[in-house]
Amino acid sequence: MKALTAKFGIGQVVRHRKYPFRGLIYDVDPVFANTEEWWLSIPEDVRPIKEQPFYHLFAENGETEYIAYVSEQNLLPDESGEPLRHPQIGDSFERTAGGAYRAKTAARN
């Protein structure tokens, strides 16, 4: 199997292709790395293949903020430019003047 290249990067804002939520990517797995139980809990007709990048998101919808684990096939770039409100984003990321998110450095000199 050839190595897969992630289409999205850490700090990128994405939205789900089917469900009404968006989020900030904070980690990427080159292939599925969650539990078999989690994977089997997804309805078979929408269950993604495991051999693709999966993304850890600080996610949010109209009601709440949460952590999501989403396959690449189900994500699209979020072009809205709207800020995210997830409370954990500020621990690891800062928003630039242009509205993008970048990882905070461990120590600033």
C-alpha positions as CSV (number, residue, x, y, z in Angstrom):
1,M,0.0,0.0,0.0
2,K,1.4,3.4,-0.9
3,A,1.8,6.1,1.7
4,L,-1.2,8.4,1.9
5,T,-0.7,12.2,2.1
6,A,-3.2,14.2,4.2
7,K,-5.2,16.6,2.2
8,F,-5.8,18.9,5.2
9,G,-3.3,20.2,7.8
10,I,-3.0,21.0,11.4
11,G,-4.6,24.4,12.1
12,Q,-6.9,24.2,9.2
13,V,-10.6,24.9,9.6
14,V,-12.8,22.3,7.9
15,R,-16.5,21.4,7.8
16,H,-18.2,18.0,7.6
17,R,-19.5,17.0,4.1
18,K,-22.8,15.7,5.5
19,Y,-23.4,16.9,9.0
20,P,-23.7,20.5,10.2
21,F,-20.5,20.9,12.1
22,R,-17.1,22.5,11.6
23,G,-13.8,22.4,13.4
24,L,-10.1,23.0,13.7
25,I,-7.7,20.1,13.0
26,Y,-5.3,19.5,15.8
27,D,-3.9,16.1,14.8
28,V,-3.9,13.7,11.8
29,D,-3.6,10.0,11.7
30,P,-2.4,8.7,8.3
31,V,-4.9,5.8,8.5
32,F,-7.7,4.9,10.9
33,A,-6.4,4.7,14.5
34,N,-9.5,4.5,16.7
35,T,-11.2,1.5,18.2
36,E,-12.9,-1.2,16.2
37,E,-16.0,-0.6,18.4
38,W,-16.0,3.1,17.3
39,W,-15.7,2.2,13.7
40,L,-18.5,-0.5,13.9
41,S,-20.8,2.1,15.6
42,I,-21.0,4.0,12.4
43,P,-23.9,2.9,10.2
44,E,-22.6,0.6,7.5
45,D,-24.0,2.6,4.6
46,V,-21.9,5.7,5.7
47,R,-19.0,3.9,7.3
48,P,-15.7,5.3,5.8
49,I,-12.9,3.1,4.7
50,K,-10.0,2.8,7.2
51,E,-7.2,3.3,4.6
52,Q,-7.3,7.1,4.5
53,P,-6.2,10.0,6.8
54,F,-8.4,10.6,9.8
55,Y,-8.5,14.0,11.6
56,H,-8.9,15.0,15.2
57,L,-11.0,18.1,15.4
58,F,-11.9,20.7,18.0
59,A,-15.5,20.6,16.6
60,E,-18.6,22.6,17.1
61,N,-22.1,22.8,15.9
62,G,-25.0,25.2,16.7
63,E,-25.5,23.8,20.2
64,T,-22.2,22.5,21.6
65,E,-18.4,22.0,21.3
66,Y,-16.8,18.6,21.3
67,I,-13.9,16.5,20.0
68,A,-14.5,14.7,16.7
69,Y,-12.6,12.0,14.7
70,V,-13.4,12.3,11.0
71,S,-12.3,10.6,7.8
72,E,-10.8,12.7,5.1
73,Q,-13.6,11.7,2.7
74,N,-16.1,13.4,4.9
75,L,-14.3,16.8,5.2
76,L,-14.3,19.9,3.1
77,P,-12.3,23.2,3.6
78,D,-14.3,25.7,5.6
79,E,-14.1,29.0,3.6
80,S,-16.4,31.0,5.9
81,G,-13.7,32.8,7.8
82,E,-15.9,32.7,10.9
83,P,-14.0,32.2,14.1
84,L,-14.4,29.0,16.1
85,R,-15.6,29.2,19.7
86,H,-14.3,25.8,21.0
87,P,-12.7,26.4,24.4
88,Q,-9.7,24.2,23.9
89,I,-8.5,26.0,20.8
90,G,-6.8,28.7,22.8
91,D,-4.6,26.2,24.6
92,S,-2.8,25.2,21.4
93,F,-3.6,27.7,18.7
94,E,-3.7,31.4,18.1
95,R,-5.7,33.3,15.5
96,T,-3.7,35.4,13.1
97,A,-4.7,38.9,12.0
98,G,-5.8,37.3,8.7
99,G,-8.2,34.9,10.5
100,A,-6.1,31.7,10.1
101,Y,-5.1,29.5,13.1
102,R,-1.5,28.6,13.8
103,A,0.0,26.4,16.5
104,K,1.4,28.2,19.5
105,T,5.1,27.7,19.9
106,A,6.2,26.1,23.1
107,A,8.3,29.0,24.2
108,R,8.7,32.5,22.7
109,N,12.1,34.1,23.0
